[in-house]
């Protein structure tokens, strides 16, 4: 059974407030002081950011790129949402390890852009 773009979009829109609420409740009751709770917080944040960015990428892509040759699919929007969420998560991980600087942020962003270009080149 495959999910259509509309069902995927509505699922992600419903998942976004649930994951943000879960992140709020988890960090309210369990402070991320040890490694396991920090990993759980980052995973919940990854789900929350992905479920927030993917519908935005889909809607913006459909509105802005409708006249161009690039056909926006829900799969590509989810991929773009995951890449953007991973950029944020990796920057947070480097920040927590006290090894973050502007150069590493640009390298992470450049790597995400290169991955997206490689995926677009496969089309």
Secondary structure, 3 states (H helix, E strand, C coil): CCCCHHHHHHHHHHHHHHHHHHHHHHHHHCCCCCHHHHHHHHHHHHHHHHHHHHHHHHHHHHHHCCCCCCCCCHHHHHHHHHHHHHHHHHHHHHHHCCCCCHHHHHHHHHHHHHHHHHHHHHC
